[in-house]
Amino acid sequence: MNSRFLRATAALVLSALSATAAFAKEKAPKGPKSHDLADTICANPILTDFAKLLQASPDIYTFLSSKGPFTVFVPTDSAFAKLKPGELDSLLQPQNADRRNAILLFHIINGKQVKMKDLIALHAIFSCQGNPLTFKLTHTGVFLVQKSKVTHADIICANGNFNQVDTVLMPPSLALPSLKAAPVIIAPPAKDTNTYTTIPTITDTNSVPMVAPVVGQGANAITNAPPARAQ
């Protein structure tokens, strides 16, 4: 009797564990949970432009590699294609580091790992840049951050989660450093390597014998020498 009871109990426990494991597997969020946000974003083939900005700002890259947690909104390469021609290249230049950092930080929420549905309930939350991000759910079920659509939500990483968006998020213009042109570098004049001979200046024509050119040979030689000066 006791043996039957134990076998039945064991069967129930195994059944419960199997069901729990199956449920956990089904509900487990998909994503490279063993990798941090910075490495995961930089390894994604459709997030290469945002990765370039991160790699050009090592302090923010290190920040997104730390413990967190963070919630990040990452524009796809298609989102960067909407920028003005040359704007991404300008953002990568050293003179635009302040503007680049402001834009990157506007995409990051620090200290919270929040799913999109919970962000919708909050309506707005401050970004690391200092200005708030707003959230909305359209009547068709599309998540919006500012006016950008979320194309892939709640990608879980070791130190937070990120959401792919279809537009680069820009802080208010008054809070955004202006885009600077590359400094103009004026090259020094080329060094003249030619060799020159100094010709003496003649100040007294009376003291310098004048040599006339000779045309012809022998008795037929003709000179253009001036007549001899009278003594």
Secondary structure as GFF3:
##gff-version 3
##sequence-region A 1 231
A	DSSP	alpha_helix	2	27	.	.	.	ID=ss1
A	DSSP	alpha_helix	37	42	.	.	.	ID=ss2
A	DSSP	alpha_helix	48	56	.	.	.	ID=ss3
A	DSSP	alpha_helix	58	63	.	.	.	ID=ss4
A	DSSP	beta_strand	70	75	.	.	.	ID=ss5
A	DSSP	alpha_helix	77	80	.	.	.	ID=ss6
A	DSSP	alpha_helix	87	91	.	.	.	ID=ss7
A	DSSP	three_ten_helix	94	96	.	.	.	ID=ss8
A	DSSP	alpha_helix	97	106	.	.	.	ID=ss9
A	DSSP	beta_strand	108	110	.	.	.	ID=ss10
A	DSSP	alpha_helix	116	122	.	.	.	ID=ss11
A	DSSP	beta_strand	124	126	.	.	.	ID=ss12
A	DSSP	beta_strand	132	137	.	.	.	ID=ss13
A	DSSP	beta_strand	143	145	.	.	.	ID=ss14
A	DSSP	beta_strand	148	157	.	.	.	ID=ss15
A	DSSP	beta_strand	160	165	.	.	.	ID=ss16
A	DSSP	three_ten_helix	173	175	.	.	.	ID=ss17
A	DSSP	beta_strand	214	215	.	.	.	ID=ss18
A	DSSP	three_ten_helix	218	220	.	.	.	ID=ss19
A	DSSP	beta_strand	222	223	.	.	.	ID=ss20
###
